[in-house]
């Protein structure tokens, strides 16, 4: 059953990444008033701005991805009766 979950898990992972990016973009706009977060190599930003943006993006990405992965595993268990890692 675990091999059945792998393709589903990959799809869920991609959906999680897309959702995390959308959530981060909205949060960043609200927090900073800018449409895009600074890249690490962007010239016009301080270290502080770049590192805060990166930390916020990482935290949001991790949270959203974990929530979506967990929801996918729970849905899989409801459909098959087994947890994906078992």
N, C-alpha and C positions, 0 to 999 in steps of 0.2 A: 504493500500500500504506500510505502514511503516514496517509491519511484513514481507513483501516480501523482503525488503531491509536488514533486520537483518542478514540473512545467507550470503548475498552478502557482507555486511559490514564486517563481520568476516573474510571472505576470503581476502578481500581487506586489512584488518588490518594485517593479517599474511604476505601477500606479501609486505606490507609496512615495517614490521619489518625486513624481509629478505633483502630487498633493503637497508634499513638504515644501517644494519650491514655491508653489502658489501661496501657501500660508506664510512663508518667510517674506515673500514680496509684499504682501499686504501689511504684515507687521512692520517691515522696514519703512514702508511709505508712511505709516502712522507715526512711527517713532522719530524718523529723521526728516520727513517732508520731501524726500528725494525718491525718484522712481527706481534707482538702482543702488545697490550697496557697493561700496568701494572695493575694487580688487586689491590684492596685496601689492601689486606693482603700480597702482594708480599714483600719480605724482602729487595731486592736489590735496591729499589727505594726510592727517597725522597718523603716527603709529597707533595711538589710542583709538581713533576712529576705525581704522582697518581691523584692529584686533577685536574690538567690541562687535563689529559687524560679523567677523568670522565666528566668534564665540556664540553669538545669537543664532547665526545660521546653523551651526553645528548642533546646538541644543534643540532647535526646532526640527531639524532634519531627523535627529535621533528619536525624538518624541513621536513625531508623526509616523515615521517608518515603523517603529516598534508597535504603535497602536494598530496600524494597518496589517502588519505581519501577524499580530496576535489575533486580530479579527479574522484573517484568512485561515489561520490554524483552527480557530474555534468553529468557523463555518465548515471546514473540512471534516472536523470531528462530528459535527451534526449530520453531515451527509453520509459519512462512512462508518461512524461509530468508533474510529480509532484516531488517536492523536498523531500528527505527522512524524514526530520523532520516535515513535514506538515501533 
